[in-house]
Amino acid sequence: MKKDLIIFVIMWLVVTAVGEWLVLSANIFPLQAAAEAIIIDDAFRFLLILAVPVFTFVVVALVYSIVRFRAREEDAPHAVPVHTSRPVAVTWFVVTSALAIFVIFNPGLKGLAELQSSAEPDLVVEVVAQKWEWAYSYPQYGLTIEDADELVLPVDQQIRFEITTKDIIHSFWIPAFRLKMDAVPGQINTLQATPTITGAYAGDSNLRVQCAELCGTGHTRMRTDVRIVEQEEFEAWIAEMTTNP
């Protein structure tokens, strides 16, 4: 049994090392277009780093047990009882419980604190959903766009989205920002994001507003392109849209 334990530990360490290397080196994330996307992706990668040893422990134990202790023809026809190891059970419970409590605080509460900001936003965008379209208002500029084909945002500006709906529940989601917020009738939900790069849907499909709540037959087409531009270009666009609505 001691030999089996040594072999298992070596296999577990090797497989874990390979898994951690893949997590740290693989580019598994789509376009990051906001500061919040970086925070969320870092948290996700950190959780993967913590999860790999637990996952590999279970998989290696299962595979090794199947291969090493499989029944043979000369074995007894009836299974031999295997008694639980109390130290192993207690250790497993303590370690996994401590890990679960740890991730509640980091990246859980710590990540939420990083995503929330009490500072006044540079720009407010009012988002109104309805079957099956989006409307965007820029109250600072007196501009409203109904049934919008495009959401234009300035780069490096903190933006607060104020989200609601005229009919049923929808969900405002920009994949490149990694942020999502439900649009609930009679309620305004807020979401803050700071775009960090310029770009448009034509260059990357993750730059789009997508309804992420099943809302009826037009759900799949309830989206608009997102375009992130420099502040000067944004102001020129606002002026053009205000003059020629």
N, C-alpha and C positions, 0 to 999 in steps of 0.2 A: 504493500500500500504506500509505503514511503517513496518507493521508486516511481509509482504512478503520480504521486503528488509533485515530485520534482519535475517529471516530464511535463505535467500539466502546467506548472508555473512557468517553465521555459517557453512552452508554446504560447501561453497567454501573453507573456511579455513581448515575444516576437510579433505576434499578430497585433497587439496593441500599438507597438512602435510603428508598424506599417500603417495602421489606421490613423494614428496621430499625424504621421508624415503626409498622408493624403489630405487630411483635413486642413493642415497648415499650408500646403503647397498648391492645392487645387483651386482654380478660379471657378467657384460654384455660383457666383452671384451675377444677376443681370446688371444693367446700367444703374449706377448710383448718381442721382441727379440732385440730391438734397443733403444737407448736413444730417438730417434725421435718418436718412437711409444708411449713412455710415454707422451711426450709433446702433441701429437695429441689426445691421449685418454683423457688426463686431460682437453683439450680444449672441446672435445665432451661432457664430463660429465658436465663441467661448462655450456655449452649451454643448456643441458637438464635441469639443475637446474633453469636457467632463463626461459625456455620455459614452465615448469610445471604450474606456476600460470596462465599464459595466456591461456594455453590449458584447465585447469580445470575451469577457469572462463567461457569460451565459453560453455563447456560441461554442467556444472552445470546450467547455465542460460537457456540453451536449454531444458534440462530435466525438470527443475523446471517449466518452462513456459508450457511445454506440459502437465505435470501432474496437475498443479495448475489452469491453465487458459484454459483448454480444453472446447470445446463447449458441452453444455447439451441440452436435448430436450426442456426444458423450456426457453432456451435462445432465443433471437431475431433471426429471420431467416437470417438477414443480419449482416455482421461483423460491429463492432463499430470501427471507426477510432482511431488509437493510434498515438499521436503526439510525435515526437522525442524530447528527453530531450537534450537541447543544452549543459548544463554542463557535462552530461555524454559523449556526443559525443566528446567534446573538450578534456576532461580528457583522454579518450581512445586514441585519436589521439596523444596527447602530450606524454603519457606514452609509447606507442608502438613505436613512432618515436625516443624517447630518448633511448629506449632499442636497437633499430636497429642501431643507431649511436654508441652506446656504444660497441656493439659486433664487429663493424668494426675495432675498435682500440684494443679491448681485448675480445676474443683471436685472432682477425684477424691480424692486423699489428704486434702486440706483438708476436704472435705465429710464424708468418713468419720470424721475426727477430731471434727468437730462433732456427729455423730450418736452417737458413743460417749461414755459417761460412766462414770467410775470411782466416782462418788458412790453411797452407799447409797440405794436407792429408797425412796420414801414408802410404796409398796404393792407387794406381790408378788401376781401372779395366775398360778396354775398352769393351763395350758391342755392338755387331753387330747382328742385327736381320735380318732374311730373312725367306721367306715361306719354311717350318714352323719349324724353329730351331733357337737356340741361339749359338753364338760364344763368348768366353771370352778370353781376352788377359791381361796378367800381364806384362806391358812394363818394369817395374823395374827388372823383372827376365827373360825377353826375352822368355816368354812362351805364346803360343796361343793354344786354344783348340777349334776346329771346331765341330759343331754339338754336343755340350756338353750335357752330361747326368747329370752333377753335377757342381755347383758353390761353391767353397771352399773359406771361408773367415776367417780371424783371429779375435778373440774376443778382445774387448776393443781397437780397432784400428779405427781411422777415415778413412773411405773409400770413395773415389770419383768415382762414376760410370760415364763414358763418353759414351753416348748412341747414336747410329745411326742405320740406316737400309740400306740394299742393294736394296730393292725393294719398297714395299708399307709401309704405316704407321702401326707400331705395337706399343705396350705399355709395358714397363718394370715395373713389379709389384711384390713386395715381401710382401704378406699379413702380415707377422709377423713384418715387419718394418713399415707398414702403409704408405708406400711411393710408388708413381707411377709416371712414366715419359714417355711421348710419344717418340717413335723412329721415326724420320722424315727423309725422303731421303734428302741427301745433307746437313744435319745439325747435329751438335753434341750438345745434351742436357746433362746437368750434374745433378747429384743427389748425395747427401752426406748422409751417414749413419754410425752410430757407433754401431756395435753389442755389446750387453751387457751380453749375455749368450751363452754357448756352446749348441749345439744341431744339429739335423738333421731331414730331412723329415720323416724318419722312425719313429721318436718319435712324430712329430707333423706336420700335412700336411700344416700348414701355413708357414712352412719353405720351400718355393718353389719360383721359378721365374715363373710367369704366364703372358702370353700375355693377356692384358686387352682391346685390340682393335680388333673388329671383322675384321679378315683378310683373310677369305676364308674357304675352306672346312677342312683345317688342323688346324684351330684356337684352338680347344679344346685340342689338343695334343701338342700344342706349349708351353711346360714348361720344367723346369729342377729342380732337387732337389737342395736344399741349405744345406750346412754343415758348421757349425761354430765351429772352433777348437781353441785350445791354440796356441800361436805364434810359439812355438817349433814344434808342430805337423804340423802347416801350412808350416813352412820352410822345414820340412822333406818331406812333400807332394810335394812342389815345386821342391826339389832336385830329387825326384823320377820321377816326370813327365818330368823334363828336361832331365834326363838321359835316361828314357824309354818312349818317347812320344807316 
